[in-house]
């Protein structure tokens, strides 16, 4: 990919300005080289290349003879761009060094140049933050507009990047400071639109200062000097919306993107997108995907890579909503705390891969659908089996409880009759009368739970009726105080025979209930085993489909790797 071209193959500098801008010190380049790389604009409002060519020579001649502007004594030229030039100057009134920025065309400057010069002055004046270059004075000397700005002797971030490699923590700390400063700018309604290493200077204490607000815009302003479709910004750091020409619609998200591009440069040594031509670079900015930072610099922490790539999202809504959020996440990284940023959505990554690989995707979808069907069937059957076994277990427990209750109540009734015959006390008949309905209720509930067991009780209905009749007779004899006769009746052959027959019927009824429960559980287990066999078969088919998909994907990747090699 073009984004991985080696430095000697590049034909586009990462700091190429797509509009009128001012660049850092020309000491390492001739003046015309600085102008070519910083002022060869693609702004569709103006033919900047031709205009710059006609103006550079007179300006150079002027700079050689210019000794004073207003009350400022010119020391040397420190920067030049398509729109203006910056001098190091001495303010004899306050005995301090300043950066004096003037328009190259002087009194011949057009409306666009004057408007941007005025915007820069107003923008800088609104910013009361230690990480912005401060403005001292706005004026004009014999038709030559100028700005007196804070002088930063520590060079630019571009110089530092070229001089040495920045560590990840140093890079994160720097961008956190710049993000906090840009949040202040956004809060007061200023969007920079041209953040890049060349526009970040350092003072003697090493404190970063953001400068060059020539392309700045106020939030909500008309921005009438810029057409609706206009490419403005620096090529290596402009956002997709700027590269698409929607400059007038720029929001603070463009500065968040630029901060991410600067962080990417600090971490990898190159900008996110570097094409072999300006047009190719613009297309990469709009549609390309940046190379993963850890691929270029494996030692980069994963969280810092995630933060950087979130800033470089194509859609502004997917970036950090504010520069403050970016600063907060970077500070979390520096403190070793979990960050809030997350990598691109897996759904988005999957959709992108699927569009590029239709065959493996189709196979994978088929396998996933089969697995989903299998999982659904397994879940449904497991639930049904669980509910069935649970129901059987509850019923079995209730049936066993009723079985014990029936046997207990039968003994209570028999015992009540015997005690009444021995003691003659009426309370035993009262006890008998109270428990007899409970026995009938328990028997009815048990037969409702297991209807097929009803036949066992039907066989002993005669014995039950005989027992009830004999017990009624015994209680009648007790009431008449014929206790001996009542005792003989309850211990007679007829009562014992019917009692034994009824007890056997109850035992048979209980066995029937137990057998029914065991049969139902066995049926549920057989159903579960059959489903397990079916699930294993379907799972095997689904696994084969997924293996075919994985093999197809592996072959495709190998073919692409071989083609790339």
Secondary structure, 3 states (H helix, E strand, C coil): CHHHCCHHHCCCCCCCECCCCECCCHHHCCHHHHHHHHHCCCCCCCCHHHHHHHHHHHHHHHHHHCCEECCEEEEEEEEEECCEEEEEEEECCCCEEEEEEEECCHHHCCHHHHHHHHHHHHHHHHCCCCCECCEEEEEEECCEEEEEEECCCCCEHHHHHHHCCCCHHHHHHHHHHHHHHHHHHHHCCEECCCCCHHHEEECCCCCEEECCCCCCEECCCCCCCCCCCECCCECCCCCHHHHCCEHHHCCCHHHHHHHHHHHHHHHHCCCCCCCCCHHHHHHHHHHCCCCCHHHHCCCCCHHHHHHHHHHCCCCHHHCCCCHHHHHHHHHHHHHCCCCCCCCCCHHHHHHHHHHHCHHHHHHHHHHHHHHHHHHHHHHHHHHHHHHHHHHHHHHHHHHHHHHHHHHHHHHHHHHHHHHHHHHCCCHHHHHHHHHHHHHHHHHHHHHHHCHHHHHHHHCCHHHHHHHHHHHHHHHHHHHCCCHHHHHHHHCCHHHHHHHHHHHHHHHHHHHHHHHHHHHHHHHHHHHHHHHHHHHHHHHHHHHHHHHHHHHHHHHHHHHHHHHHC
